[in-house]
């Protein structure tokens, strides 16, 4: 096991290394330039479409619930623990690079959704299915089919780590630390709750996500605003720190060990991608089920996921950590975010614990759909029920076990999902650009 862990660590350092980060940012920049920065220019249009009740076209869930399902999988531990980790290793400047990653990632997420809707299929149950494996098969042809299979394999296995056991473990740790609830109890409750939702498939998942995600996001954001309001005098200097140390090294101070500019870039980009999943190919699986007749319209809604996840939710976490001065405490991960909130708000640790638990729960639901569609692509609809049973049974295991190896495996496979997806997005970019031109030409 030790040898296997070392081998996996070596692979992980490669797949999450400079080439991968350059690839994700490079494809994102290429798409952003190719679209004439439309995702940034049309941000307001995306929000307007999100709250337009008119649904045209076939699909299983509303465009709004498609976005909420995608957000349920992306807004999670990365927004609380991931941001804190980036600042711990890269300093305040890491937050700037998370923002840059998000602005680039909006074009990537837009393109993923456009391809997902444009190349989706209807399965034997009459449901719409799509995502990287389908737009690789239907957009690139038979000679690229193996790439779609590779994505489905990576996604199907990675889901049990990044979207299941690791999330269950995060919930168990948070509830035990703050409320003294045993890990086994948490695991069993999660199993029952997730099982109850999965019975109804994507419709029930999207309904739960459509209610929980906005509620928890607004609640966490509001708590973060209180922290900022109580430290309002520190906000200007916080932004100065963020901008300044995005381009210059920062010296050690307090419990902070100091960081080079490269560390700010590396951890800002890596945690940004981990948080909003732009380029990984997971979100388009949810957007393919949306009731729409326009790939571009769903793409405009999909790109909001990256903006909401990183520019709004991650920023609140990062700014709270910086304005309270907690970033120099020497704490890391979720403990650092907890320290920031509790230092400003009495009982702040409970807010973070509940947010972490709900975000992780919705991530389990979102990723269950992603994993299910990957397994369905490989083995057909007969694999759906066995997958759901395995998914539910894995939760108590994740809640009660040490997961260092599982986390490493899932993190590695998560990055490997991006490789087939980025290749497909680059090759299908002319289709994305053409559909976009045609949509806006019609006014």
VENLIN-V588898 format. One record per run of one state. SS is the DSSP state (hx for helix, st for strand, lp for the rest). FROM is the first residue (numbers start at 1). TO is the last residue. Records with the same first field share a line. If there is no record, write none. Layout:
# VENLIN-V588898
SS = FROM-TO + FROM-TO
This chain:
# VENLIN-V588898
lp = 1-1 + 16-17 + 35-37 + 42-42 + 51-60 + 62-62 + 75-76 + 91-92 + 119-120 + 123-127 + 130-131 + 141-141 + 180-182 + 199-200 + 231-231 + 248-249 + 251-252 + 254-255 + 257-258 + 260-260 + 277-282 + 288-289 + 291-294 + 303-303 + 324-325 + 329-332 + 345-347 + 380-382 + 401-403 + 442-443
hx = 2-15 + 18-34 + 38-41 + 43-50 + 63-74 + 77-90 + 93-118 + 132-140 + 142-179 + 183-198 + 201-230 + 232-247 + 261-276 + 283-287 + 295-302 + 304-323 + 326-328 + 333-344 + 348-379 + 383-400 + 404-441
st = 61-61 + 121-122 + 128-129 + 250-250 + 253-253 + 256-256 + 259-259 + 290-290
